[in-house]
Each structure stands twice: as structure tokens, then as C-alpha cells.
Amino acid sequence: MKVVDFLKQKREALAHNPFELKDWLSPSIRDYWSEFLDKANNSQLVAWGRDQKITASNDAIAPEPEIKPTAVIELSEEAQRVKEEIEANLGEEIHVGDWLIVDQDRINQFAAVTEDHQWIHTDPERATAESPFKTTIAHGFLTLSLLSVLTDSVDPAKQTFPSAKMTVNFGLNKVRFPYPVKAGVRVRARTSIQSVTPIKRGLEIVQEIKVEIEGCRRPGCVAESVIRLYF
């Protein structure tokens, strides 16, 4: 039992039976009984317990905070049309890009820009002798950086959403590199849309992009990309 509850219980018991208890007291302390009750009733601990009970009671009946309704986003006619078109094909493959070769020269240029010159990327002779892949491999971030060209996002003549005034790369939810892209192979991207959400002046689209390696069962990269279309 808590101290506050104990004192409260004793105080109530004493208040209901003061004379009965006084009869049990010795004459030497009976004169101090009234003073003891006054001190017990006015003690800081009991006062604190009383205040805590009042606060808890007020909290119990406090009104719940008002829940404001979610603002409705109004889309333009073209944005609405694109949204409905996307929703009709969610989960389906909407784009397969052209093949692109990832040769040693491209890997070396990426290494120069990022200053990542690990021998598994830039030293063909050592890679042939020591690497389990028997050749150099592309940087994972090089494969990732090719998503724009592999999905035709940088080609005005091959836009997936040509009616959008602007397409913005909003980021990535997750990225994996299931299999290395060896120097000299060709890759291409396969895209499917996972979700579409209205935003102010446009749409936010989450799409899964798989980078296919020619002649290989496993992809070189699987990324969940987030883009925003503005109309």
C-alpha cells in the first residue's frame, strides 16, 4: 500500500472513531491527541496526495483533442487522368528500357569521379587472378546512378509520363544489389509502379526498378524509387 493511501485510510478511520481511540490512549498522551490529528490532516504529504487525486480526476474527464480533417487535394484534369491510368496498372510492368553496356571505361570514369579505386573495380589483371568473379565489376552506386538513363528519364523523346511539366527524383525507399555487374556486360531496367498518391500540384509515385543483367538470372540492382510528377 502506498504511503499516501495508508495515511488517508488512517485519517478517515480516526475521523470516524476519535473518541473510541482516545479511550485506548494512556492519560499521558491523551492531551496531545487533538494536536496530532490537526498535524496529520495538514501534513504536506497528505495535501500532496489530495492534490494528486484531484489532478487525476480532472485528467480523466478532460476532453479529447479535436481531430482536424485531412485536407482534400484537388488534382488537375491531366493529373487525375494520369492517376487513374496508373491505378489501373498497379503492380504491372510499365517500362522495359534499352540495353546499355557497362564497360571498363565507364567503370574507370565513375571511379575517378567518386575517388573509389578499389582493385575489384579498376584492376582487371588482379581481378582476373584474385577475384571470385574473375573480372572487374561495376560499383554498386554506378549501377544505381544509371537508373535515370535506363528508365529513359533523361530522354525527352521517351518520357514515361510526357504530360507532366516536371519530374523530380524524391529519393529511394530501399536498394539492394543481388548480383555484381561484371565489366563488359549489358544491363537494362524493368519498371513497375507500386503506388500513386496525390500531392499538391501533382502525384507521388513509388516504383520498383529491377536492373536486368543480360544472360543472368539474378538482377544487378533492385530499387524502390520515389518520384514526383508536377502538372
N, C-alpha and C positions, 0 to 999 in steps of 0.2 A: 504494500500500500504506500502511495506517495505521502510525503510529509504534510503537504497541503491538505490532502484528503483526511489524513489522520487528525490534524488539528481541527478541521471543520467538523468531523464527526464528534470529537470530544467536546467541542464548543456547543454543538447542538444538544448533546446529552446533558451537559452541565446546565444549559439554559432550561431544559425541561424538568430537571430534578435537583435544583440547587439546594433545597432545604434537606432533602434526603441525604445528599452527600455531606452536607455540613454536620449532620448528626454523627457521621463516622470520623470526623476530624477531631483531633485532640484539642483541648481548650487552648493549648499554647499557640496553635496556628490558625484557629477558627477566626480570630480577629482580622487575619490577613486575607481571608478568602475573597472578599469583595474586591480588594485591590488586585488580587491575582486574576479574577475574571475580567476586570477592566483592561489589564495589560494584555491578556490573551486576545480579547476582541479587537484591540487596537494595534496589535503587533504588525510589523511590516510584512512578514511572511504571509499572514492571513489576508492582509489587504491586497498583496500581490496576487494571491490565489483568487480572490474575489474579482479583481480586475481581469485576470486571465479568463475566467468563466464568462464575464460579460463580453469580452472581445471575441471569444469563440462563438458565443451565441449570435453576435452581430454578423460574424463571417458566415455563419450557417444560413442566415436569411438574406445575405447580400444579393442583389440582383445580378444575374449573369450578364457579362459584357455583350453589347449589341453586335451581332454579326452583320457586317455590311455585305450586300450582294455583290457578286463578281461583275465587273464591268463587261458589257457586251461589246465585242469588237465587230465593227461593221466593215465588211470587205467590199472592195470594188467589184464590178461585174466580172472583170477579167480574172481577178484573184479568186473569186468564188467559182468560176468555171474551172480554173486550174485545180483548185482544191477538190472539187467533185471528180475530176478526171483522175487525180492521184488516188483518191479514196476507192475508186472502182478497181484499182490495180495494186492495192497494198500487198506487199509480200512477193509480188511477181517481178521477174527480171525486166527492167525497162530499158537497159542500155548495155551493149557489148561494144567495147572500143576496138580500135585497130591495134595490130601487133606493133610493138616497139622494141628494138634491140637494146640491150644493156651491155655495151662492150667495155673493154678495159679503159678506153679513152674517157668515156663518160664517168666511170668509177674514179679515175685519177683526177678529173676535174672537180668532182664532188669532194674528194679528199683534200684538194688544195683549198677549196672554199671553207671547209669545216675544220681544217687542220687535223683531221683524223687519218693518219698514215699507217695504221696497223698493217702489218705484213699480210694478214689474211685478205686484205683488200688490194694492196698495191704492189706486192712482190710475187709475181707469177712463178718464178723459179722455186722460191722457198715454199710457196703454197703447193706446188706440184710434189715436192719432196716430203713436206710435213703435215699438210692439211688433210683431214679425212675426206675432204671434197675433191682433192687432187687438182684444184684450180682456185683462183681468187673468187671472192664473192662480193656482191654489192653491199654497201652499208644498208642496214635496215631503214635508216632515215632517208637514204637515197630512194629506195623503193616507195617510201611514204610520200616523199616530195613529188614523185611522178604522178600522183593521183589526179592532179589538175589536168595534165595533158592526156592521161589515159582515159579520163571521163569526158574529154572534149570540152572541158570547162573554159579553156583558153582559146578555143576556135570559134569565132563569131558565126561561122557558116554551119556549125554542128551543135548549137546550143540545145540542151535538153528542154529548157523552158524559155523559148525565144521571146515570149510575150512579156517577160519580166524586164523591167527597166534596169535592175541591178541585182547581181547575185553576190552574196557575201559569205565567205568561209567563217562560220561561227565557232568552229572547233571540232574536237573529236571526243566521243564518249569513251571509247576503248580501242586499242590497237594490238594486234598480235602478228608475229612473223613465224608462221608454222614451218616454213622451209626456206633455206637460203636461195637467193637468186644468183646463180653462177655467172661469171663473166662470159659474154657471148651469147646468152640465151635471149629469147624473145618473150615479152610479157604483154598482157592486155588486161583491162579491167572489166568486171561484170558487176552491174549495179542493180540493186532492188531497194524500194522505199519501204521503210518500217512504219513511219508515222508522219502525219502532217497536222500542224497546229496553227490557227490564226494568230497573228501578231499585229501590232499597229502598222498599218500601211503594207501588210504583206503576209507571208507564210513562213513558218519554220518547218524544215523538213529534215527528218533523220533517215539516212540511207546507209545500207550496208554495201561496202565495196570490197570485192574479192579480186586480188591480183593473181591472175592465172599465169602459170609458167608453161610454156609450150613443151609438150611431151612429159609433163609431170602431173601426177595425181593430186599432190598437195599444193595449196596456194602459197605464194611468197608473202602475201600480206592479207589480213582481214581487218578492215577498219570500219567503225561506226562513225560516220561523218555527219556533222550538223551544218546545214546551210540555211541561209535566209534569203527569200525572194522578196523584192520590193517592186510594187507596181505603180 
